[in-house]
Amino acid sequence: MKFLNKIFSFLFILLFIGNYSYADEILDLYKHLHANPELSWQEYKTSDLLAEQMEELGFSVTKRFAKTGVVSLYRNGDGPVLMIRADMDGLPVKEKTGLDYSSKVRSLYTNKNEVYVMHACGHDVHMAVAVGTAKELIKNKDKWSGTLMIIFQPAEERGQGSARMLEEGLFEKFPRPDYNLALHVGSTLPAGKVAYHKGYAMANVDMADITVYGVGGHGAYPHTAKDPIVLASKIVLALQTIVSREIDPLDPAVVTVGSIHGGFKHNIISDEVKLQLTLRSYTDEVREKIISKIKRIIRGEAISMGIPEDRMPTLKLRDEYTPALYNTPDFVDIVIKHIKNSIGENNVFEAPPVMGGEDFGRFGRVEPKIPTFLFWIGGPSLSDWEKFEKGEISIPTNHSPLFAPDPVPTLKTGVSAMTAAAIGVFNEPR
């Protein structure tokens, strides 16, 4: 079986190279990017390499946009402006894949602690596919007309990169797109397959910090104190009623307390407890409901315990906010039609939405709104997927130290799908 898999992989590589003369270059680029990840807002070497790649293809390139971003433009006659986005940043994860091109990189995380860095979410795939798509579109520029805008975005993992690019005038200093496209590699379908969802496909993601204040004292005399640990416990339980009792069951929502810290000694009642939450939703209305109800609960529970007004709990939302991704249904239909024509209808699937976050959706929320679509490509090898379906193995998910897409079929599918989508969009009647 292993021998047959090797033969299959070899034939697949030959097919890939036969279809794309630059396939070995894209594979080499992917492996280089994988072995040399950079954290959010530190993507300097990555962006320089990508800028060089795009300049060699004849794109007009702007480097260091929004600190480490790259904006590349190729004007090919009259027609719509299509933006394709690829994200660049890695994660503070120590790679355990054992690949010969695995990352050994260490870097300062938020300029404090040195950590290992890995492309554990597949951004290396996204970048390599974007360059491969650019090569393919330039090679076939007689088949489309319009303006191709390929951007390499920083800090997706912190939910900040798209916001900063927009704040610094991405759609004012450069042509405003008529359409936005992106893809994401995942572990929920095998390499060679594409999945999509119309409408809300990925969630609003908020990280919230609650500080619960009390009145400290001796553990032997609790009546003389106001115990913030007891109050925090009541808050944690009360927060569970938001989704179960205050949000419409047909509106997806998540309120998870991921961390609680308070006190430092057995016999001391602390005066402070800190909670860390993740909040997930799709619509802005549900997001605002969740936030307002958290504020009401933390204050109400504090009042019930007699906490003084100047010691009321506080809620702080971090700026690493990711807005929900809304895939414009009509635009999805157009793109998927062309992807099916390219890789085969039997390789394209409609999938349910997920509660993960992706800041690409922010590009479509500007006014007037821009048709936007992010689709998924599979990463696991076919042999691993067969074992997974038999229950023999598990598939490492995104953000896992074992996350390792099968590169050749994954890249081939990404380039094929994105190229077909782009040519189709450029030629679609307006």
DRENDO-1510 file (C-alpha; in Angstrom, 1 decimal, always signed):
<recs>
REC; n; res; u; v; w
REC; 1; MET; +0.0; +0.0; +0.0 .
REC; 2; LYS; +2.8; +2.4; +0.9 .
REC; 3; PHE; +4.5; +1.6; -2.5 .
REC; 4; LEU; +1.2; +2.4; -4.3 .
REC; 5; ASN; +0.9; +5.7; -2.4 .
REC; 6; LYS; +4.4; +6.6; -3.4 .
REC; 7; ILE; +3.6; +5.8; -7.1 .
REC; 8; PHE; +0.4; +7.8; -6.8 .
REC; 9; SER; +2.3; +10.8; -5.3 .
REC; 10; PHE; +4.9; +10.6; -8.0 .
REC; 11; LEU; +2.3; +10.6; -10.8 .
REC; 12; PHE; +0.5; +13.5; -9.1 .
REC; 13; ILE; +3.7; +15.5; -9.1 .
REC; 14; LEU; +4.3; +14.7; -12.7 .
REC; 15; LEU; +0.8; +15.9; -13.5 .
REC; 16; PHE; +1.3; +19.0; -11.5 .
REC; 17; ILE; +4.5; +19.9; -13.2 .
REC; 18; GLY; +3.0; +19.0; -16.6 .
REC; 19; ASN; +0.2; +21.4; -16.0 .
REC; 20; TYR; +2.3; +24.2; -14.4 .
REC; 21; SER; +5.8; +24.7; -15.7 .
REC; 22; TYR; +6.6; +26.6; -12.5 .
REC; 23; ALA; +5.2; +23.9; -10.1 .
REC; 24; ASP; +8.6; +23.1; -8.7 .
REC; 25; GLU; +9.3; +26.8; -8.0 .
REC; 26; ILE; +6.0; +27.1; -6.1 .
REC; 27; LEU; +6.8; +24.0; -4.1 .
REC; 28; ASP; +10.2; +25.3; -3.3 .
REC; 29; LEU; +8.7; +28.7; -2.3 .
REC; 30; TYR; +6.2; +26.9; +0.0 .
REC; 31; LYS; +8.9; +24.9; +1.7 .
REC; 32; HIS; +11.0; +28.0; +2.2 .
REC; 33; LEU; +8.0; +29.9; +3.7 .
REC; 34; HIS; +7.2; +26.9; +5.9 .
REC; 35; ALA; +10.7; +26.7; +7.2 .
REC; 36; ASN; +11.0; +30.4; +7.9 .
REC; 37; PRO; +7.8; +31.7; +9.5 .
REC; 38; GLU; +7.5; +35.1; +11.1 .
REC; 39; LEU; +5.1; +36.2; +13.8 .
REC; 40; SER; +2.4; +38.9; +13.4 .
REC; 41; TRP; +3.9; +42.3; +12.6 .
REC; 42; GLN; +7.3; +40.8; +12.1 .
REC; 43; GLU; +6.8; +39.5; +8.6 .
REC; 44; TYR; +9.7; +41.6; +7.1 .
REC; 45; LYS; +11.7; +38.9; +5.4 .
REC; 46; THR; +8.5; +37.2; +4.2 .
REC; 47; SER; +7.1; +40.3; +2.7 .
REC; 48; ASP; +10.4; +41.2; +1.0 .
REC; 49; LEU; +10.6; +37.8; -0.6 .
REC; 50; LEU; +7.0; +38.0; -1.9 .
REC; 51; ALA; +7.5; +41.6; -3.1 .
REC; 52; GLU; +10.5; +40.4; -5.1 .
REC; 53; GLN; +8.4; +37.5; -6.6 .
REC; 54; MET; +5.7; +39.9; -7.7 .
REC; 55; GLU; +8.1; +42.4; -9.2 .
REC; 56; GLU; +9.7; +39.7; -11.3 .
REC; 57; LEU; +6.3; +38.9; -12.7 .
REC; 58; GLY; +5.7; +42.6; -13.8 .
REC; 59; PHE; +3.5; +43.7; -11.0 .
REC; 60; SER; +3.6; +47.2; -9.6 .
REC; 61; VAL; +4.5; +46.6; -6.0 .
REC; 62; THR; +4.3; +48.7; -2.8 .
REC; 63; LYS; +6.2; +47.3; +0.1 .
REC; 64; ARG; +5.9; +48.0; +3.8 .
REC; 65; PHE; +2.3; +49.0; +3.5 .
REC; 66; ALA; +0.6; +48.8; +6.9 .
REC; 67; LYS; +4.1; +48.1; +8.4 .
REC; 68; THR; +4.8; +44.7; +6.7 .
REC; 69; GLY; +2.1; +44.3; +4.0 .
REC; 70; VAL; +2.6; +44.1; +0.3 .
REC; 71; VAL; +0.2; +45.5; -2.4 .
REC; 72; SER; +0.8; +44.3; -5.9 .
REC; 73; LEU; -1.1; +45.5; -9.0 .
REC; 74; TYR; -1.2; +44.2; -12.6 .
REC; 75; ARG; -3.3; +46.2; -15.0 .
REC; 76; ASN; -4.4; +44.2; -18.0 .
REC; 77; GLY; -6.8; +46.4; -19.9 .
REC; 78; ASP; -10.3; +47.4; -19.1 .
REC; 79; GLY; -12.4; +45.4; -16.7 .
REC; 80; PRO; -13.2; +44.9; -13.0 .
REC; 81; VAL; -10.7; +45.1; -10.1 .
REC; 82; LEU; -10.2; +41.8; -8.4 .
REC; 83; MET; -8.4; +41.6; -5.1 .
REC; 84; ILE; -6.9; +38.3; -4.0 .
REC; 85; ARG; -5.6; +38.2; -0.4 .
REC; 86; ALA; -3.0; +36.0; +1.2 .
REC; 87; ASP; -2.0; +36.3; +4.9 .
REC; 88; MET; +1.6; +36.0; +6.0 .
REC; 89; ASP; +2.0; +35.5; +9.7 .
REC; 90; GLY; +2.9; +32.4; +11.6 .
REC; 91; LEU; +1.9; +31.2; +15.2 .
REC; 92; PRO; +3.8; +30.8; +18.4 .
REC; 93; VAL; +3.8; +27.0; +18.1 .
REC; 94; LYS; +6.7; +24.6; +18.3 .
REC; 95; GLU; +6.5; +22.4; +15.2 .
REC; 96; LYS; +6.4; +18.6; +15.7 .
REC; 97; THR; +5.7; +17.4; +12.2 .
REC; 98; GLY; +9.2; +15.9; +11.6 .
REC; 99; LEU; +9.2; +17.3; +8.0 .
REC; 100; ASP; +12.6; +17.9; +6.5 .
REC; 101; TYR; +11.5; +21.5; +5.9 .
REC; 102; SER; +10.0; +22.0; +9.4 .
REC; 103; SER; +10.5; +25.2; +11.2 .
REC; 104; LYS; +13.2; +25.6; +13.8 .
REC; 105; VAL; +12.6; +29.4; +14.1 .
REC; 106; ARG; +12.5; +31.2; +17.5 .
REC; 107; SER; +11.4; +34.7; +17.9 .
REC; 108; LEU; +10.2; +37.3; +20.4 .
REC; 109; TYR; +6.5; +37.1; +21.0 .
REC; 110; THR; +5.0; +40.6; +21.5 .
REC; 111; ASN; +8.6; +41.6; +22.2 .
REC; 112; LYS; +8.6; +39.8; +25.6 .
REC; 113; ASN; +9.2; +36.1; +25.5 .
REC; 114; GLU; +11.1; +34.0; +23.0 .
REC; 115; VAL; +8.9; +31.3; +21.4 .
REC; 116; TYR; +9.1; +28.8; +18.6 .
REC; 117; VAL; +7.3; +29.8; +15.5 .
REC; 118; MET; +5.4; +27.7; +13.0 .
REC; 119; HIS; +3.0; +28.1; +10.0 .
REC; 120; ALA; +0.5; +26.0; +11.9 .
REC; 121; CYS; -2.5; +27.6; +10.1 .
REC; 122; GLY; -1.4; +27.2; +6.6 .
REC; 123; HIS; -0.6; +30.8; +5.7 .
REC; 124; ASP; +2.5; +29.4; +3.9 .
REC; 125; VAL; +0.1; +27.6; +1.6 .
REC; 126; HIS; -1.9; +30.8; +1.0 .
REC; 127; MET; +1.1; +32.8; +0.0 .
REC; 128; ALA; +2.5; +30.1; -2.3 .
REC; 129; VAL; -0.9; +29.7; -4.0 .
REC; 130; ALA; -1.2; +33.5; -4.5 .
REC; 131; VAL; +2.2; +33.6; -6.2 .
REC; 132; GLY; +1.3; +30.5; -8.3 .
REC; 133; THR; -2.0; +32.1; -9.3 .
REC; 134; ALA; -0.2; +35.3; -10.3 .
REC; 135; LYS; +2.1; +33.3; -12.5 .
REC; 136; GLU; -0.7; +31.4; -14.1 .
REC; 137; LEU; -2.8; +34.6; -14.7 .
REC; 138; ILE; +0.2; +36.4; -16.3 .
REC; 139; LYS; +0.9; +33.3; -18.5 .
REC; 140; ASN; -2.8; +33.4; -19.6 .
REC; 141; LYS; -3.3; +37.2; -19.7 .
REC; 142; ASP; -4.9; +37.0; -23.1 .
REC; 143; LYS; -7.8; +35.2; -21.5 .
REC; 144; TRP; -8.9; +38.0; -19.2 .
REC; 145; SER; -8.9; +41.8; -18.8 .
REC; 146; GLY; -9.1; +44.0; -15.8 .
REC; 147; THR; -6.9; +44.9; -12.8 .
REC; 148; LEU; -5.5; +42.1; -10.6 .
REC; 149; MET; -4.7; +43.2; -7.1 .
REC; 150; ILE; -2.9; +40.7; -4.9 .
REC; 151; ILE; -2.2; +41.7; -1.4 .
REC; 152; PHE; -0.1; +40.0; +1.3 .
REC; 153; GLN; -1.6; +40.8; +4.6 .
REC; 154; PRO; +0.2; +40.9; +8.0 .
REC; 155; ALA; -1.1; +39.9; +11.4 .
REC; 156; GLU; -4.2; +37.9; +10.5 .
REC; 157; GLU; -3.7; +35.7; +13.6 .
REC; 158; ARG; -4.1; +38.8; +15.8 .
REC; 159; GLY; -7.1; +40.0; +13.8 .
REC; 160; GLN; -5.4; +43.3; +13.2 .
REC; 161; GLY; -3.8; +43.2; +9.7 .
REC; 162; SER; -6.9; +43.9; +7.6 .
REC; 163; ALA; -8.0; +46.8; +9.8 .
REC; 164; ARG; -4.6; +48.5; +9.6 .
REC; 165; MET; -4.4; +48.1; +5.8 .
REC; 166; LEU; -7.9; +49.7; +5.5 .
REC; 167; GLU; -7.0; +52.4; +8.0 .
REC; 168; GLU; -3.9; +53.3; +6.0 .
REC; 169; GLY; -6.0; +53.8; +2.9 .
REC; 170; LEU; -5.8; +50.5; +1.0 .
REC; 171; PHE; -8.9; +51.2; -1.0 .
REC; 172; GLU; -8.1; +54.9; -1.4 .
REC; 173; LYS; -4.4; +54.8; -2.4 .
REC; 174; PHE; -5.0; +51.8; -4.7 .
REC; 175; PRO; -7.9; +50.8; -6.9 .
REC; 176; ARG; -11.0; +49.9; -4.9 .
REC; 177; PRO; -11.9; +46.2; -5.7 .
REC; 178; ASP; -15.1; +45.2; -7.3 .
REC; 179; TYR; -14.6; +41.7; -5.8 .
REC; 180; ASN; -12.5; +40.2; -2.9 .
REC; 181; LEU; -11.3; +36.6; -3.0 .
REC; 182; ALA; -9.3; +34.4; -0.6 .
REC; 183; LEU; -8.8; +30.8; +0.3 .
REC; 184; HIS; -7.9; +28.9; +3.5 .
REC; 185; VAL; -6.4; +25.5; +3.8 .
REC; 186; GLY; -8.0; +23.2; +6.4 .
REC; 187; SER; -8.1; +19.7; +7.8 .
REC; 188; THR; -11.8; +19.0; +7.4 .
REC; 189; LEU; -11.5; +17.7; +3.8 .
REC; 190; PRO; -8.7; +15.9; +1.9 .
REC; 191; ALA; -6.2; +17.6; -0.4 .
REC; 192; GLY; -7.7; +18.0; -3.9 .
REC; 193; LYS; -11.1; +19.1; -2.6 .
REC; 194; VAL; -12.7; +22.6; -2.2 .
REC; 195; ALA; -15.5; +23.5; +0.3 .
REC; 196; TYR; -17.6; +26.6; +0.6 .
REC; 197; HIS; -20.4; +28.2; +2.5 .
REC; 198; LYS; -22.8; +31.0; +1.4 .
REC; 199; GLY; -23.6; +33.8; +3.9 .
REC; 200; TYR; -22.0; +33.9; +7.3 .
REC; 201; ALA; -19.2; +31.4; +7.1 .
REC; 202; MET; -16.9; +32.4; +10.0 .
REC; 203; ALA; -17.6; +34.1; +13.2 .
REC; 204; ASN; -17.2; +37.4; +15.0 .
REC; 205; VAL; -14.4; +36.7; +17.5 .
REC; 206; ASP; -13.9; +38.8; +20.6 .
REC; 207; MET; -11.4; +38.3; +23.4 .
REC; 208; ALA; -12.7; +39.8; +26.6 .
REC; 209; ASP; -11.0; +40.4; +30.0 .
REC; 210; ILE; -13.1; +40.7; +33.1 .
REC; 211; THR; -11.5; +41.9; +36.3 .
REC; 212; VAL; -13.5; +41.0; +39.4 .
REC; 213; TYR; -12.7; +43.2; +42.5 .
REC; 214; GLY; -13.3; +42.3; +46.1 .
REC; 215; VAL; -12.2; +43.3; +49.5 .
REC; 216; GLY; -9.3; +41.2; +50.7 .
REC; 217; GLY; -8.8; +39.6; +54.1 .
REC; 218; HIS; -7.9; +36.6; +56.2 .
REC; 219; GLY; -9.2; +33.3; +55.1 .
REC; 220; ALA; -10.2; +32.5; +58.7 .
REC; 221; TYR; -12.4; +35.6; +58.9 .
REC; 222; PRO; -14.3; +35.6; +55.6 .
REC; 223; HIS; -17.1; +37.7; +57.0 .
REC; 224; THR; -14.7; +40.7; +57.1 .
REC; 225; ALA; -14.0; +40.5; +53.4 .
REC; 226; LYS; -15.8; +40.4; +50.0 .
REC; 227; ASP; -14.4; +37.3; +48.3 .
REC; 228; PRO; -13.8; +38.0; +44.6 .
REC; 229; ILE; -13.3; +34.2; +44.0 .
REC; 230; VAL; -16.8; +33.5; +45.1 .
REC; 231; LEU; -18.1; +36.4; +43.0 .
REC; 232; ALA; -16.1; +35.2; +40.0 .
REC; 233; SER; -17.5; +31.7; +40.4 .
REC; 234; LYS; -21.0; +33.1; +40.4 .
REC; 235; ILE; -20.2; +35.2; +37.3 .
REC; 236; VAL; -18.8; +32.2; +35.4 .
REC; 237; LEU; -22.1; +30.3; +36.0 .
REC; 238; ALA; -24.3; +33.2; +35.2 .
REC; 239; LEU; -22.5; +33.8; +31.9 .
REC; 240; GLN; -23.6; +30.3; +30.8 .
REC; 241; THR; -27.2; +31.5; +30.7 .
REC; 242; ILE; -26.5; +34.1; +28.0 .
REC; 243; VAL; -26.5; +31.6; +25.1 .
REC; 244; SER; -28.9; +29.1; +26.7 .
REC; 245; ARG; -31.5; +31.6; +27.8 .
REC; 246; GLU; -31.1; +35.0; +26.3 .
REC; 247; ILE; -30.0; +34.4; +22.7 .
REC; 248; ASP; -32.4; +33.1; +20.1 .
REC; 249; PRO; -31.5; +29.3; +19.6 .
REC; 250; LEU; -31.4; +29.9; +15.9 .
REC; 251; ASP; -28.7; +32.5; +16.3 .
REC; 252; PRO; -25.3; +30.7; +16.8 .
REC; 253; ALA; -23.3; +32.1; +19.7 .
REC; 254; VAL; -20.5; +31.0; +22.1 .
REC; 255; VAL; -19.4; +32.4; +25.5 .
REC; 256; THR; -16.4; +30.5; +26.8 .
REC; 257; VAL; -14.4; +31.3; +29.9 .
REC; 258; GLY; -11.0; +30.1; +29.1 .
REC; 259; SER; -9.0; +31.3; +32.0 .
REC; 260; ILE; -9.5; +32.2; +35.7 .
REC; 261; HIS; -6.8; +33.5; +38.0 .
REC; 262; GLY; -7.1; +34.8; +41.5 .
REC; 263; GLY; -5.3; +34.6; +44.9 .
REC; 264; PHE; -1.8; +33.4; +45.8 .
REC; 265; LYS; -2.0; +31.7; +49.2 .
REC; 266; HIS; -4.3; +29.2; +51.0 .
REC; 267; ASN; -5.4; +31.4; +53.9 .
REC; 268; ILE; -5.7; +34.8; +52.1 .
REC; 269; ILE; -8.8; +36.1; +50.5 .
REC; 270; SER; -7.6; +38.0; +47.5 .
REC; 271; ASP; -8.9; +41.3; +46.4 .
REC; 272; GLU; -8.9; +40.6; +42.6 .
REC; 273; VAL; -9.7; +37.8; +40.1 .
REC; 274; LYS; -9.1; +37.9; +36.4 .
REC; 275; LEU; -11.2; +36.1; +33.8 .
REC; 276; GLN; -10.4; +35.6; +30.1 .
REC; 277; LEU; -13.2; +34.9; +27.7 .
REC; 278; THR; -13.7; +34.2; +24.0 .
REC; 279; LEU; -17.0; +35.3; +22.4 .
REC; 280; ARG; -18.3; +34.0; +19.1 .
REC; 281; SER; -21.2; +35.1; +17.0 .
REC; 282; TYR; -22.2; +35.8; +13.4 .
REC; 283; THR; -24.3; +38.9; +13.3 .
REC; 284; ASP; -23.3; +42.3; +14.7 .
REC; 285; GLU; -26.7; +42.3; +16.6 .
REC; 286; VAL; -26.0; +39.1; +18.4 .
REC; 287; ARG; -22.4; +40.3; +19.2 .
REC; 288; GLU; -23.7; +43.5; +20.8 .
REC; 289; LYS; -26.4; +41.5; +22.8 .
REC; 290; ILE; -23.7; +39.2; +24.2 .
REC; 291; ILE; -21.5; +42.1; +25.3 .
REC; 292; SER; -24.3; +44.1; +26.9 .
REC; 293; LYS; -25.5; +41.0; +28.8 .
REC; 294; ILE; -22.0; +40.3; +30.1 .
REC; 295; LYS; -21.9; +43.9; +31.4 .
REC; 296; ARG; -25.3; +43.5; +33.1 .
REC; 297; ILE; -24.4; +40.1; +34.7 .
REC; 298; ILE; -21.0; +41.2; +36.2 .
REC; 299; ARG; -22.5; +44.3; +37.7 .
REC; 300; GLY; -25.6; +42.5; +39.0 .
REC; 301; GLU; -23.7; +39.7; +40.6 .
REC; 302; ALA; -21.4; +42.2; +42.2 .
REC; 303; ILE; -24.3; +44.2; +43.6 .
REC; 304; SER; -25.8; +41.0; +45.0 .
REC; 305; MET; -22.6; +40.4; +47.0 .
REC; 306; GLY; -22.5; +44.0; +48.3 .
REC; 307; ILE; -19.4; +45.0; +46.4 .
REC; 308; PRO; -18.9; +48.8; +46.8 .
REC; 309; GLU; -19.6; +51.0; +43.7 .
REC; 310; ASP; -15.9; +51.8; +43.3 .
REC; 311; ARG; -15.0; +48.1; +43.2 .
REC; 312; MET; -17.4; +47.0; +40.4 .
REC; 313; PRO; -16.1; +44.5; +37.9 .
REC; 314; THR; -14.8; +45.8; +34.6 .
REC; 315; LEU; -15.0; +44.4; +31.1 .
REC; 316; LYS; -12.4; +45.1; +28.5 .
REC; 317; LEU; -12.5; +44.0; +24.9 .
REC; 318; ARG; -9.1; +43.5; +23.3 .
REC; 319; ASP; -8.4; +45.1; +20.0 .
REC; 320; GLU; -7.6; +41.7; +18.5 .
REC; 321; TYR; -11.2; +41.6; +17.3 .
REC; 322; THR; -12.1; +39.6; +14.1 .
REC; 323; PRO; -15.4; +40.5; +12.4 .
REC; 324; ALA; -17.6; +37.8; +10.9 .
REC; 325; LEU; -16.9; +36.6; +7.4 .
REC; 326; TYR; -19.9; +37.0; +5.1 .
REC; 327; ASN; -19.6; +35.2; +1.8 .
REC; 328; THR; -21.8; +37.1; -0.7 .
REC; 329; PRO; -24.2; +34.5; -2.0 .
REC; 330; ASP; -24.4; +35.7; -5.6 .
REC; 331; PHE; -20.6; +36.1; -5.8 .
REC; 332; VAL; -20.2; +32.6; -4.3 .
REC; 333; ASP; -22.3; +31.1; -7.1 .
REC; 334; ILE; -20.2; +32.8; -9.8 .
REC; 335; VAL; -16.9; +31.7; -8.3 .
REC; 336; ILE; -18.0; +28.1; -7.5 .
REC; 337; LYS; -19.3; +27.6; -11.1 .
REC; 338; HIS; -15.8; +28.3; -12.4 .
REC; 339; ILE; -14.0; +26.2; -9.8 .
REC; 340; LYS; -16.2; +23.3; -10.6 .
REC; 341; ASN; -15.4; +23.6; -14.3 .
REC; 342; SER; -11.7; +23.6; -13.4 .
REC; 343; ILE; -11.3; +20.8; -10.8 .
REC; 344; GLY; -14.5; +18.8; -11.3 .
REC; 345; GLU; -17.9; +19.1; -9.7 .
REC; 346; ASN; -17.3; +16.0; -7.6 .
REC; 347; ASN; -14.4; +17.8; -5.9 .
REC; 348; VAL; -16.4; +20.8; -4.7 .
REC; 349; PHE; -18.6; +20.6; -1.6 .
REC; 350; GLU; -20.9; +22.9; +0.3 .
REC; 351; ALA; -20.0; +22.9; +4.0 .
REC; 352; PRO; -21.5; +24.2; +7.2 .
REC; 353; PRO; -20.2; +27.5; +8.7 .
REC; 354; VAL; -17.6; +27.4; +11.5 .
REC; 355; MET; -17.0; +29.4; +14.7 .
REC; 356; GLY; -13.4; +30.1; +13.9 .
REC; 357; GLY; -12.3; +33.6; +12.9 .
REC; 358; GLU; -10.7; +35.2; +9.9 .
REC; 359; ASP; -10.2; +38.9; +9.5 .
REC; 360; PHE; -10.5; +38.8; +5.7 .
REC; 361; GLY; -14.2; +39.5; +6.1 .
REC; 362; ARG; -13.4; +43.1; +7.1 .
REC; 363; PHE; -12.5; +43.9; +3.5 .
REC; 364; GLY; -16.0; +43.3; +2.5 .
REC; 365; ARG; -17.6; +45.3; +5.2 .
REC; 366; VAL; -16.6; +48.7; +3.9 .
REC; 367; GLU; -19.3; +51.0; +2.5 .
REC; 368; PRO; -20.5; +50.4; -0.1 .
REC; 369; LYS; -20.0; +46.7; +0.6 .
REC; 370; ILE; -17.8; +44.7; -1.8 .
REC; 371; PRO; -18.8; +41.1; -2.9 .
REC; 372; THR; -16.4; +38.9; -0.9 .
REC; 373; PHE; -15.7; +35.2; -0.8 .
REC; 374; LEU; -13.3; +32.9; +1.1 .
REC; 375; PHE; -13.3; +29.2; +0.2 .
REC; 376; TRP; -11.6; +26.2; +1.8 .
REC; 377; ILE; -9.1; +23.8; +0.2 .
REC; 378; GLY; -8.2; +20.4; +1.8 .
REC; 379; GLY; -4.8; +19.7; +3.2 .
REC; 380; PRO; -4.6; +16.1; +4.5 .
REC; 381; SER; -3.2; +13.5; +2.1 .
REC; 382; LEU; -5.6; +11.1; +0.5 .
REC; 383; SER; -4.0; +8.1; +2.3 .
REC; 384; ASP; -4.3; +9.8; +5.7 .
REC; 385; TRP; -7.9; +10.8; +4.9 .
REC; 386; GLU; -8.8; +7.1; +4.1 .
REC; 387; LYS; -7.3; +6.1; +7.4 .
REC; 388; PHE; -9.2; +8.9; +9.2 .
REC; 389; GLU; -12.5; +7.8; +7.7 .
REC; 390; LYS; -11.8; +4.2; +8.9 .
REC; 391; GLY; -11.2; +5.6; +12.4 .
REC; 392; GLU; -7.5; +4.5; +12.3 .
REC; 393; ILE; -6.0; +7.9; +12.8 .
REC; 394; SER; -6.9; +11.5; +13.8 .
REC; 395; ILE; -6.2; +14.5; +11.5 .
REC; 396; PRO; -4.2; +17.3; +13.1 .
REC; 397; THR; -6.2; +20.5; +12.9 .
REC; 398; ASN; -5.1; +24.1; +12.1 .
REC; 399; HIS; -3.0; +25.5; +15.0 .
REC; 400; SER; -1.8; +22.1; +15.9 .
REC; 401; PRO; +2.0; +21.5; +16.1 .
REC; 402; LEU; +1.4; +18.5; +13.8 .
REC; 403; PHE; -0.5; +20.4; +11.1 .
REC; 404; ALA; +1.1; +19.5; +7.8 .
REC; 405; PRO; -0.8; +19.7; +4.5 .
REC; 406; ASP; +0.1; +17.4; +1.7 .
REC; 407; PRO; +1.9; +20.1; -0.4 .
REC; 408; VAL; +1.7; +19.0; -4.0 .
REC; 409; PRO; -2.1; +18.3; -4.3 .
REC; 410; THR; -2.9; +21.1; -1.9 .
REC; 411; LEU; -0.9; +23.7; -3.9 .
REC; 412; LYS; -2.2; +22.3; -7.2 .
REC; 413; THR; -5.8; +22.6; -6.1 .
REC; 414; GLY; -5.3; +26.0; -4.7 .
REC; 415; VAL; -3.7; +27.4; -7.8 .
REC; 416; SER; -6.2; +25.7; -10.1 .
REC; 417; ALA; -9.2; +26.9; -8.2 .
REC; 418; MET; -8.0; +30.4; -7.6 .
REC; 419; THR; -6.9; +30.9; -11.2 .
REC; 420; ALA; -10.2; +29.6; -12.6 .
REC; 421; ALA; -12.1; +31.7; -10.2 .
REC; 422; ALA; -10.1; +34.9; -11.2 .
REC; 423; ILE; -10.5; +34.3; -14.9 .
REC; 424; GLY; -14.2; +33.6; -14.5 .
REC; 425; VAL; -14.8; +36.7; -12.5 .
REC; 426; PHE; -12.9; +38.9; -14.9 .
REC; 427; ASN; -15.0; +37.6; -17.8 .
REC; 428; GLU; -18.3; +37.5; -16.0 .
REC; 429; PRO; -20.9; +39.9; -17.5 .
REC; 430; ARG; -21.4; +43.0; -15.3 .
</recs>
